[in-house]
Amino acid sequence: MHTKPLDLNETAVFVKVVQMGSFSAAARSLGLPVSTISSRVARLEQRLGVTLLQRTTRSLLLTDKGQAYFAHASQGLELLHVAESAVRASLQEPQGKLHVTAPVDLGYDGLARLAGKFRAAYPAVQLELLLTDRQVDLVSEGVDVAIRVGNLQDSSLVARQVGVACWAPFASAGYLDTAPSLAEPQDLAQHVCLQFTALGKAQWTLSSGAQLETVPLGAQLIANDLNLILSMAQAHQGVALLPTYVVQSAALANPAATALVRVLPSWQAKADPVHLVYPRQRFVSATLRAFLDLAVADLQTWFSVT
């Protein structure tokens, strides 16, 4: 049996007729001709195959089927109005949930401060943070926005670059006081180098403008955890290649910790672009827009040190 598609216009007109008590009153309320009101109710009855209203010259009476349909239809239309109001409100005032993902090494200090600022500014928003170094599928996993370091692969996402993550050599003053001179990249061969696995086990490649130097290293210490490398550098155990934003965040989070000095200041290991990315969408919610505006300003200060 073929069923004609639902027409909410017909349903809304019928509900308005019942609420106003007449076709003419409903027509005035909706700004439509009485003939249009009458034809839409007639089409609704024809589609349903029942009589909803008994018409007389003086009044309208709901049939039993009409009363049942009106009870459900009026409630359904009210829920639609509530849904539309909720959506419009979400476009005007940040509220609801916001899911954010970021690399692990951003989360401990810098992202904690960003989350604190956002929650202070928008207490009605429930912020959920997912820290992971895997590439999260934002759409399928229901994540609203991601902070990503490195070249972007998914061109379907909207991206806003907020800076560049620069990796550079750092050491503590306590280590440098007793270590050999360190004036050129090749001098690193005489130093204890704290090697982060992701940057290579056998050598470091440094650049300064157009100059490029590859420095072979002895395997004195290799670790796959960036926070461990940072802690060992603070403990005067050697020279480490670290992101400048990690060193900056560590200093802000714990001013009493050992300060690290950037050595070979004109040289760096690599520089990765940093972006805020989110799924392409016709309407950006007020919640996401508020986070983007605050995060862009905050992240630009993290990645301003080169």
GUGU-398456 format. One record per residue (C-alpha): x, y, z. Coordinates in steps of 0.2 Angstrom, whole numbers, plus 5000, padded with zeros to 4 digits. Layout:
<nodes>
<node><px>X</px><py>Y</py><pz>Z</pz></node>
...
</nodes>
This chain:
<nodes>
<node><px>5000</px><py>5000</py><pz>5000</pz></node>
<node><px>5007</px><py>5017</py><pz>4995</pz></node>
<node><px>5007</px><py>5030</py><pz>5009</pz></node>
<node><px>5007</px><py>5048</py><pz>5004</pz></node>
<node><px>5022</px><py>5058</py><pz>5012</pz></node>
<node><px>5019</px><py>5068</py><pz>5028</pz></node>
<node><px>5016</px><py>5086</py><pz>5026</pz></node>
<node><px>5019</px><py>5096</py><pz>5041</pz></node>
<node><px>5011</px><py>5112</py><pz>5034</pz></node>
<node><px>4994</px><py>5103</py><pz>5033</pz></node>
<node><px>4996</px><py>5096</py><pz>5051</pz></node>
<node><px>5001</px><py>5114</py><pz>5057</pz></node>
<node><px>4986</px><py>5122</py><pz>5049</pz></node>
<node><px>4974</px><py>5109</py><pz>5056</pz></node>
<node><px>4981</px><py>5111</py><pz>5074</pz></node>
<node><px>4980</px><py>5130</py><pz>5072</pz></node>
<node><px>4961</px><py>5128</py><pz>5066</pz></node>
<node><px>4957</px><py>5118</py><pz>5082</pz></node>
<node><px>4966</px><py>5130</py><pz>5093</pz></node>
<node><px>4958</px><py>5146</py><pz>5086</pz></node>
<node><px>4941</px><py>5138</py><pz>5084</pz></node>
<node><px>4937</px><py>5142</py><pz>5066</pz></node>
<node><px>4945</px><py>5142</py><pz>5049</pz></node>
<node><px>4943</px><py>5161</py><pz>5047</pz></node>
<node><px>4952</px><py>5164</py><pz>5064</pz></node>
<node><px>4966</px><py>5152</py><pz>5059</pz></node>
<node><px>4968</px><py>5161</py><pz>5042</pz></node>
<node><px>4970</px><py>5178</py><pz>5051</pz></node>
<node><px>4983</px><py>5171</py><pz>5063</pz></node>
<node><px>4993</px><py>5162</py><pz>5049</pz></node>
<node><px>4991</px><py>5176</py><pz>5036</pz></node>
<node><px>4983</px><py>5165</py><pz>5023</pz></node>
<node><px>4967</px><py>5165</py><pz>5014</pz></node>
<node><px>4953</px><py>5155</py><pz>5021</pz></node>
<node><px>4952</px><py>5144</py><pz>5005</pz></node>
<node><px>4970</px><py>5139</py><pz>5008</pz></node>
<node><px>4967</px><py>5134</py><pz>5026</pz></node>
<node><px>4951</px><py>5124</py><pz>5021</pz></node>
<node><px>4961</px><py>5115</py><pz>5006</pz></node>
<node><px>4975</px><py>5110</py><pz>5018</pz></node>
<node><px>4964</px><py>5102</py><pz>5031</pz></node>
<node><px>4954</px><py>5093</py><pz>5017</pz></node>
<node><px>4971</px><py>5086</py><pz>5010</pz></node>
<node><px>4976</px><py>5080</py><pz>5027</pz></node>
<node><px>4959</px><py>5071</py><pz>5029</pz></node>
<node><px>4961</px><py>5064</py><pz>5012</pz></node>
<node><px>4979</px><py>5058</py><pz>5016</pz></node>
<node><px>4974</px><py>5050</py><pz>5032</pz></node>
<node><px>4958</px><py>5043</py><pz>5026</pz></node>
<node><px>4947</px><py>5049</py><pz>5040</pz></node>
<node><px>4936</px><py>5064</py><pz>5045</pz></node>
<node><px>4945</px><py>5075</py><pz>5058</pz></node>
<node><px>4933</px><py>5090</py><pz>5059</pz></node>
<node><px>4914</px><py>5091</py><pz>5057</pz></node>
<node><px>4910</px><py>5107</py><pz>5050</pz></node>
<node><px>4893</px><py>5117</py><pz>5053</pz></node>
<node><px>4888</px><py>5134</py><pz>5049</pz></node>
<node><px>4891</px><py>5140</py><pz>5067</pz></node>
<node><px>4905</px><py>5128</py><pz>5074</pz></node>
<node><px>4918</px><py>5115</py><pz>5071</pz></node>
<node><px>4918</px><py>5099</py><pz>5080</pz></node>
<node><px>4932</px><py>5087</py><pz>5082</pz></node>
<node><px>4928</px><py>5068</py><pz>5078</pz></node>
<node><px>4935</px><py>5055</py><pz>5089</pz></node>
<node><px>4949</px><py>5052</py><pz>5076</pz></node>
<node><px>4952</px><py>5071</py><pz>5076</pz></node>
<node><px>4954</px><py>5072</py><pz>5095</pz></node>
<node><px>4967</px><py>5059</py><pz>5095</pz></node>
<node><px>4976</px><py>5066</py><pz>5080</pz></node>
<node><px>4976</px><py>5084</py><pz>5088</pz></node>
<node><px>4982</px><py>5078</py><pz>5104</pz></node>
<node><px>4998</px><py>5069</py><pz>5097</pz></node>
<node><px>5000</px><py>5082</py><pz>5083</pz></node>
<node><px>5000</px><py>5097</py><pz>5094</pz></node>
<node><px>5012</px><py>5089</py><pz>5106</pz></node>
<node><px>5024</px><py>5085</py><pz>5091</pz></node>
<node><px>5023</px><py>5102</py><pz>5084</pz></node>
<node><px>5027</px><py>5109</py><pz>5102</pz></node>
<node><px>5042</px><py>5098</py><pz>5103</pz></node>
<node><px>5048</px><py>5104</py><pz>5086</pz></node>
<node><px>5047</px><py>5122</py><pz>5092</pz></node>
<node><px>5057</px><py>5118</py><pz>5107</pz></node>
<node><px>5070</px><py>5110</py><pz>5096</pz></node>
<node><px>5071</px><py>5125</py><pz>5085</pz></node>
<node><px>5072</px><py>5137</py><pz>5100</pz></node>
<node><px>5086</px><py>5126</py><pz>5108</pz></node>
<node><px>5096</px><py>5126</py><pz>5091</pz></node>
<node><px>5094</px><py>5145</py><pz>5089</pz></node>
<node><px>5099</px><py>5148</py><pz>5107</pz></node>
<node><px>5115</px><py>5137</py><pz>5104</pz></node>
<node><px>5119</px><py>5148</py><pz>5090</pz></node>
<node><px>5118</px><py>5164</py><pz>5101</pz></node>
<node><px>5125</px><py>5159</py><pz>5117</pz></node>
<node><px>5139</px><py>5146</py><pz>5120</pz></node>
<node><px>5132</px><py>5131</py><pz>5129</pz></node>
<node><px>5131</px><py>5112</py><pz>5129</pz></node>
<node><px>5145</px><py>5100</py><pz>5125</pz></node>
<node><px>5162</px><py>5103</py><pz>5116</pz></node>
<node><px>5173</px><py>5089</py><pz>5112</pz></node>
<node><px>5192</px><py>5094</py><pz>5109</pz></node>
<node><px>5206</px><py>5083</py><pz>5104</pz></node>
<node><px>5225</px><py>5087</py><pz>5105</pz></node>
<node><px>5242</px><py>5078</py><pz>5105</pz></node>
<node><px>5247</px><py>5071</py><pz>5122</pz></node>
<node><px>5262</px><py>5083</py><pz>5124</pz></node>
<node><px>5250</px><py>5098</py><pz>5123</pz></node>
<node><px>5238</px><py>5093</py><pz>5137</pz></node>
<node><px>5248</px><py>5093</py><pz>5153</pz></node>
<node><px>5252</px><py>5112</py><pz>5154</pz></node>
<node><px>5247</px><py>5122</py><pz>5139</pz></node>
<node><px>5230</px><py>5114</py><pz>5135</pz></node>
<node><px>5226</px><py>5114</py><pz>5154</pz></node>
<node><px>5228</px><py>5133</py><pz>5154</pz></node>
<node><px>5217</px><py>5135</py><pz>5138</pz></node>
<node><px>5203</px><py>5124</py><pz>5146</pz></node>
<node><px>5204</px><py>5134</py><pz>5162</pz></node>
<node><px>5202</px><py>5150</py><pz>5152</pz></node>
<node><px>5188</px><py>5143</py><pz>5142</pz></node>
<node><px>5178</px><py>5136</py><pz>5156</pz></node>
<node><px>5180</px><py>5153</py><pz>5166</pz></node>
<node><px>5173</px><py>5162</py><pz>5151</pz></node>
<node><px>5159</px><py>5150</py><pz>5147</pz></node>
<node><px>5154</px><py>5140</py><pz>5162</pz></node>
<node><px>5138</px><py>5133</py><pz>5153</pz></node>
<node><px>5149</px><py>5123</py><pz>5141</pz></node>
<node><px>5154</px><py>5105</py><pz>5146</pz></node>
<node><px>5172</px><py>5103</py><pz>5139</pz></node>
<node><px>5178</px><py>5085</py><pz>5135</pz></node>
<node><px>5196</px><py>5083</py><pz>5131</pz></node>
<node><px>5204</px><py>5068</py><pz>5121</pz></node>
<node><px>5223</px><py>5068</py><pz>5122</pz></node>
<node><px>5230</px><py>5056</py><pz>5109</pz></node>
<node><px>5244</px><py>5055</py><pz>5097</pz></node>
<node><px>5233</px><py>5045</py><pz>5084</pz></node>
<node><px>5224</px><py>5054</py><pz>5070</pz></node>
<node><px>5206</px><py>5056</py><pz>5076</pz></node>
<node><px>5192</px><py>5055</py><pz>5064</pz></node>
<node><px>5182</px><py>5070</py><pz>5070</pz></node>
<node><px>5166</px><py>5066</py><pz>5061</pz></node>
<node><px>5164</px><py>5048</py><pz>5065</pz></node>
<node><px>5170</px><py>5050</py><pz>5083</pz></node>
<node><px>5159</px><py>5065</py><pz>5086</pz></node>
<node><px>5174</px><py>5077</py><pz>5090</pz></node>
<node><px>5171</px><py>5096</py><pz>5087</pz></node>
<node><px>5188</px><py>5102</py><pz>5085</pz></node>
<node><px>5206</px><py>5096</py><pz>5085</pz></node>
<node><px>5223</px><py>5104</py><pz>5088</pz></node>
<node><px>5235</px><py>5096</py><pz>5076</pz></node>
<node><px>5254</px><py>5098</py><pz>5074</pz></node>
<node><px>5262</px><py>5094</py><pz>5057</pz></node>
<node><px>5256</px><py>5094</py><pz>5039</pz></node>
<node><px>5237</px><py>5091</py><pz>5037</pz></node>
<node><px>5231</px><py>5076</py><pz>5027</pz></node>
<node><px>5212</px><py>5078</py><pz>5027</pz></node>
<node><px>5207</px><py>5092</py><pz>5015</pz></node>
<node><px>5189</px><py>5090</py><pz>5020</pz></node>
<node><px>5192</px><py>5099</py><pz>5036</pz></node>
<node><px>5192</px><py>5118</py><pz>5039</pz></node>
<node><px>5209</px><py>5123</py><pz>5046</pz></node>
<node><px>5216</px><py>5139</py><pz>5054</pz></node>
<node><px>5234</px><py>5140</py><pz>5057</pz></node>
<node><px>5239</px><py>5146</py><pz>5074</pz></node>
<node><px>5258</px><py>5145</py><pz>5073</pz></node>
<node><px>5273</px><py>5134</py><pz>5070</pz></node>
<node><px>5280</px><py>5121</py><pz>5083</pz></node>
<node><px>5299</px><py>5123</py><pz>5083</pz></node>
<node><px>5311</px><py>5110</py><pz>5090</pz></node>
<node><px>5327</px><py>5116</py><pz>5096</pz></node>
<node><px>5342</px><py>5111</py><pz>5107</pz></node>
<node><px>5340</px><py>5115</py><pz>5126</pz></node>
<node><px>5351</px><py>5111</py><pz>5141</pz></node>
<node><px>5352</px><py>5117</py><pz>5159</pz></node>
<node><px>5364</px><py>5130</py><pz>5165</pz></node>
<node><px>5371</px><py>5117</py><pz>5178</pz></node>
<node><px>5375</px><py>5105</py><pz>5164</pz></node>
<node><px>5383</px><py>5118</py><pz>5153</pz></node>
<node><px>5394</px><py>5124</py><pz>5167</pz></node>
<node><px>5404</px><py>5108</py><pz>5167</pz></node>
<node><px>5401</px><py>5102</py><pz>5149</pz></node>
<node><px>5413</px><py>5105</py><pz>5134</pz></node>
<node><px>5411</px><py>5121</py><pz>5123</pz></node>
<node><px>5395</px><py>5121</py><pz>5112</pz></node>
<node><px>5397</px><py>5134</py><pz>5098</pz></node>
<node><px>5393</px><py>5124</py><pz>5082</pz></node>
<node><px>5381</px><py>5109</py><pz>5079</pz></node>
<node><px>5396</px><py>5097</py><pz>5076</pz></node>
<node><px>5401</px><py>5101</py><pz>5095</pz></node>
<node><px>5386</px><py>5090</py><pz>5100</pz></node>
<node><px>5397</px><py>5075</py><pz>5097</pz></node>
<node><px>5406</px><py>5079</py><pz>5113</pz></node>
<node><px>5390</px><py>5081</py><pz>5123</pz></node>
<node><px>5378</px><py>5069</py><pz>5131</pz></node>
<node><px>5363</px><py>5070</py><pz>5120</pz></node>
<node><px>5346</px><py>5065</py><pz>5126</pz></node>
<node><px>5338</px><py>5058</py><pz>5111</pz></node>
<node><px>5319</px><py>5057</py><pz>5109</pz></node>
<node><px>5315</px><py>5042</py><pz>5098</pz></node>
<node><px>5304</px><py>5051</py><pz>5086</pz></node>
<node><px>5318</px><py>5062</py><pz>5081</pz></node>
<node><px>5330</px><py>5048</py><pz>5077</pz></node>
<node><px>5342</px><py>5037</py><pz>5086</pz></node>
<node><px>5358</px><py>5040</py><pz>5077</pz></node>
<node><px>5358</px><py>5058</py><pz>5072</pz></node>
<node><px>5351</px><py>5075</py><pz>5073</pz></node>
<node><px>5348</px><py>5086</py><pz>5058</pz></node>
<node><px>5348</px><py>5105</py><pz>5062</pz></node>
<node><px>5345</px><py>5120</py><pz>5051</pz></node>
<node><px>5350</px><py>5138</py><pz>5051</pz></node>
<node><px>5342</px><py>5148</py><pz>5037</pz></node>
<node><px>5349</px><py>5139</py><pz>5021</pz></node>
<node><px>5362</px><py>5129</py><pz>5031</pz></node>
<node><px>5359</px><py>5111</py><pz>5035</pz></node>
<node><px>5369</px><py>5101</py><pz>5047</pz></node>
<node><px>5368</px><py>5082</py><pz>5051</pz></node>
<node><px>5376</px><py>5078</py><pz>5067</pz></node>
<node><px>5380</px><py>5059</py><pz>5071</pz></node>
<node><px>5377</px><py>5055</py><pz>5089</pz></node>
<node><px>5382</px><py>5041</py><pz>5101</pz></node>
<node><px>5367</px><py>5032</py><pz>5109</pz></node>
<node><px>5370</px><py>5038</py><pz>5126</pz></node>
<node><px>5352</px><py>5039</py><pz>5131</pz></node>
<node><px>5336</px><py>5036</py><pz>5120</pz></node>
<node><px>5318</px><py>5037</py><pz>5126</pz></node>
<node><px>5301</px><py>5037</py><pz>5118</pz></node>
<node><px>5293</px><py>5049</py><pz>5131</pz></node>
<node><px>5295</px><py>5068</py><pz>5128</pz></node>
<node><px>5292</px><py>5072</py><pz>5147</pz></node>
<node><px>5306</px><py>5060</py><pz>5152</pz></node>
<node><px>5318</px><py>5069</py><pz>5140</pz></node>
<node><px>5312</px><py>5086</py><pz>5147</pz></node>
<node><px>5314</px><py>5080</py><pz>5165</pz></node>
<node><px>5332</px><py>5073</py><pz>5162</pz></node>
<node><px>5337</px><py>5089</py><pz>5154</pz></node>
<node><px>5331</px><py>5099</py><pz>5169</pz></node>
<node><px>5341</px><py>5086</py><pz>5180</pz></node>
<node><px>5357</px><py>5092</py><pz>5171</pz></node>
<node><px>5360</px><py>5076</py><pz>5162</pz></node>
<node><px>5363</px><py>5083</py><pz>5144</pz></node>
<node><px>5357</px><py>5092</py><pz>5129</pz></node>
<node><px>5339</px><py>5088</py><pz>5122</pz></node>
<node><px>5329</px><py>5093</py><pz>5107</pz></node>
<node><px>5313</px><py>5099</py><pz>5113</pz></node>
<node><px>5298</px><py>5109</py><pz>5106</pz></node>
<node><px>5300</px><py>5127</py><pz>5112</pz></node>
<node><px>5282</px><py>5127</py><pz>5117</pz></node>
<node><px>5285</px><py>5113</py><pz>5129</pz></node>
<node><px>5299</px><py>5122</py><pz>5137</pz></node>
<node><px>5289</px><py>5138</py><pz>5139</pz></node>
<node><px>5274</px><py>5128</py><pz>5146</pz></node>
<node><px>5285</px><py>5119</py><pz>5158</pz></node>
<node><px>5293</px><py>5135</py><pz>5164</pz></node>
<node><px>5275</px><py>5143</py><pz>5167</pz></node>
<node><px>5268</px><py>5128</py><pz>5175</pz></node>
<node><px>5282</px><py>5127</py><pz>5188</pz></node>
<node><px>5293</px><py>5142</py><pz>5190</pz></node>
<node><px>5303</px><py>5134</py><pz>5203</pz></node>
<node><px>5309</px><py>5120</py><pz>5191</pz></node>
<node><px>5326</px><py>5121</py><pz>5183</pz></node>
<node><px>5326</px><py>5133</py><pz>5169</pz></node>
<node><px>5332</px><py>5127</py><pz>5152</pz></node>
<node><px>5343</px><py>5137</py><pz>5141</pz></node>
<node><px>5342</px><py>5137</py><pz>5122</pz></node>
<node><px>5359</px><py>5132</py><pz>5115</pz></node>
<node><px>5365</px><py>5135</py><pz>5097</pz></node>
<node><px>5351</px><py>5148</py><pz>5097</pz></node>
<node><px>5352</px><py>5151</py><pz>5078</pz></node>
<node><px>5349</px><py>5132</py><pz>5074</pz></node>
<node><px>5333</px><py>5122</py><pz>5075</pz></node>
<node><px>5329</px><py>5104</py><pz>5072</pz></node>
<node><px>5312</px><py>5105</py><pz>5063</pz></node>
<node><px>5297</px><py>5117</py><pz>5062</pz></node>
<node><px>5279</px><py>5110</py><pz>5061</pz></node>
<node><px>5264</px><py>5120</py><pz>5057</pz></node>
<node><px>5250</px><py>5120</py><pz>5070</pz></node>
<node><px>5232</px><py>5121</py><pz>5066</pz></node>
<node><px>5215</px><py>5121</py><pz>5073</pz></node>
<node><px>5204</px><py>5110</py><pz>5062</pz></node>
<node><px>5185</px><py>5106</py><pz>5063</pz></node>
<node><px>5173</px><py>5098</py><pz>5051</pz></node>
<node><px>5166</px><py>5108</py><pz>5037</pz></node>
<node><px>5148</px><py>5114</py><pz>5041</pz></node>
<node><px>5136</px><py>5127</py><pz>5035</pz></node>
<node><px>5133</px><py>5134</py><pz>5052</pz></node>
<node><px>5146</px><py>5135</py><pz>5066</pz></node>
<node><px>5139</px><py>5135</py><pz>5083</pz></node>
<node><px>5142</px><py>5149</py><pz>5095</pz></node>
<node><px>5151</px><py>5136</py><pz>5107</pz></node>
<node><px>5163</px><py>5131</py><pz>5093</pz></node>
<node><px>5165</px><py>5149</py><pz>5087</pz></node>
<node><px>5169</px><py>5155</py><pz>5105</pz></node>
<node><px>5182</px><py>5141</py><pz>5107</pz></node>
<node><px>5190</px><py>5145</py><pz>5091</pz></node>
<node><px>5192</px><py>5163</py><pz>5095</pz></node>
<node><px>5199</px><py>5160</py><pz>5112</pz></node>
<node><px>5210</px><py>5146</py><pz>5106</pz></node>
<node><px>5218</px><py>5155</py><pz>5091</pz></node>
<node><px>5223</px><py>5170</py><pz>5102</pz></node>
<node><px>5230</px><py>5158</py><pz>5116</pz></node>
<node><px>5239</px><py>5146</py><pz>5104</pz></node>
<node><px>5247</px><py>5160</py><pz>5095</pz></node>
<node><px>5257</px><py>5165</py><pz>5111</pz></node>
<node><px>5262</px><py>5146</py><pz>5113</pz></node>
<node><px>5270</px><py>5145</py><pz>5096</pz></node>
<node><px>5277</px><py>5162</py><pz>5095</pz></node>
<node><px>5294</px><py>5157</py><pz>5101</pz></node>
<node><px>5306</px><py>5151</py><pz>5087</pz></node>
</nodes>
